[in-house]
């Protein structure tokens, strides 16, 4: 059963300005392995994390450093959740997350579907 869906769109120029203007933003939003990626990929991962929060219905218990967007076994994006973020997702009855990301034409976007058995 679908528990929630979320979508987010990031303007690449605005994201780049925010990263340039705010020291430490990348360290606050991304785990070390993510920070090695190009800015357009980081923008898509930011969109994925925002879309996950929207799919969950709130940011209660969610920590930026406890969610990473990685390449899954088939090369498609996947979430790795830890700590209170993993606990918050499990508490909502979510057993599976599906994420799709793209970037083109000055924008990055992501779509997340959360599946499981709501409690």
C-alpha positions as CSV (number, residue, x, y, z in Angstrom):
1,X,0.0,0.0,0.0
2,X,1.2,3.5,-0.8
3,X,1.7,5.4,2.4
4,X,3.0,8.6,0.9
5,X,4.4,10.3,-2.2
6,X,6.7,13.4,-2.4
7,X,8.2,15.4,-5.2
8,X,10.7,18.3,-5.1
9,X,12.2,20.6,-7.7
10,X,15.5,22.5,-7.3
11,X,16.7,25.4,-9.4
12,X,20.4,24.6,-10.1
13,X,21.5,28.2,-10.2
14,X,19.8,29.0,-6.9
15,X,21.2,25.8,-5.3
16,X,24.7,26.8,-6.4
17,X,24.3,30.3,-4.9
18,X,23.1,28.8,-1.6
19,X,26.1,26.5,-1.5
20,X,28.5,29.3,-2.3
21,X,26.9,31.8,0.1
22,X,26.5,29.4,3.1
23,X,29.7,27.8,4.4
24,X,29.1,24.4,5.8
25,X,25.8,23.8,3.9
26,X,27.1,20.8,2.0
27,X,28.5,19.2,5.2
28,X,25.1,19.8,6.9
29,X,23.0,18.3,4.0
30,X,25.1,15.5,2.7
31,X,27.2,12.6,3.9
32,X,30.8,12.4,2.9
33,X,30.3,10.0,-0.1
34,X,27.6,12.3,-1.5
35,X,29.8,15.4,-1.3
36,X,32.2,13.9,-3.9
37,X,29.5,14.3,-6.6
38,X,29.0,17.2,-9.1
39,X,26.7,20.0,-7.9
40,X,23.9,19.0,-10.3
41,X,23.9,15.5,-8.7
42,X,23.9,17.0,-5.2
43,X,20.9,19.2,-6.2
44,X,19.0,16.0,-7.3
45,X,19.9,14.3,-4.0
46,X,18.7,17.3,-2.0
47,X,15.5,17.1,-4.0
48,X,15.2,13.4,-3.2
49,X,15.7,14.1,0.6
50,X,13.0,16.8,0.5
51,X,10.7,14.5,-1.5
52,X,11.2,11.8,1.2
53,X,10.2,14.3,3.9
54,X,7.1,15.2,1.9
55,X,6.3,11.5,1.4
56,X,6.6,11.0,5.2
57,X,4.2,13.9,5.9
58,X,6.6,15.7,8.3
59,X,10.2,16.1,9.2
60,X,9.8,14.8,12.8
61,X,12.7,12.6,13.7
62,X,14.4,13.2,10.3
63,X,18.1,14.2,10.3
64,X,19.9,15.2,7.0
65,X,23.1,13.2,8.0
66,X,21.0,10.1,8.5
67,X,19.8,9.8,5.0
68,X,22.0,9.2,2.0
69,X,21.0,8.7,-1.6
70,X,23.3,6.1,-3.2
71,X,23.3,4.0,-6.4
72,X,21.4,0.8,-5.7
73,X,22.3,-2.7,-7.0
74,X,20.9,-2.0,-10.4
75,X,22.4,1.5,-10.6
76,X,19.1,3.2,-9.8
77,X,19.0,5.6,-6.8
78,X,18.2,4.3,-3.4
79,X,18.1,5.6,0.2
80,X,20.3,4.4,3.0
81,X,18.7,5.5,6.3
82,X,20.2,5.3,9.7
83,X,19.5,6.4,13.3
84,X,16.4,8.3,14.2
85,X,15.6,8.8,10.5
86,X,15.4,5.0,9.9
87,X,13.3,4.7,13.2
88,X,10.9,7.5,12.0
89,X,10.4,5.8,8.6
90,X,9.8,2.4,10.3
91,X,7.4,3.9,12.8
92,X,5.2,5.1,9.9
93,X,5.0,1.5,8.7
94,X,7.1,2.1,5.6
95,X,8.9,-1.0,4.4
96,X,10.0,0.2,0.9
97,X,11.0,3.5,-0.7
98,X,11.2,4.2,-4.4
99,X,13.1,7.2,-5.7
100,X,13.6,8.7,-9.1
101,X,15.8,11.7,-9.8
102,X,16.7,13.8,-12.9
103,X,18.5,17.0,-13.8
104,X,18.3,18.9,-17.0
105,X,17.7,22.5,-18.3
106,X,18.8,24.2,-15.1
107,X,16.7,22.1,-12.7
108,X,16.9,18.9,-10.7
109,X,13.9,17.0,-9.5
110,X,13.1,13.9,-7.5
111,X,10.0,11.8,-6.8
112,X,9.6,9.4,-3.9
113,X,7.0,6.8,-3.2
114,X,6.8,5.2,0.3
115,X,5.1,1.8,0.6
116,X,4.2,-0.3,3.5
117,X,1.6,-1.1,6.1
118,X,0.4,2.1,7.9
119,X,0.0,1.6,11.7
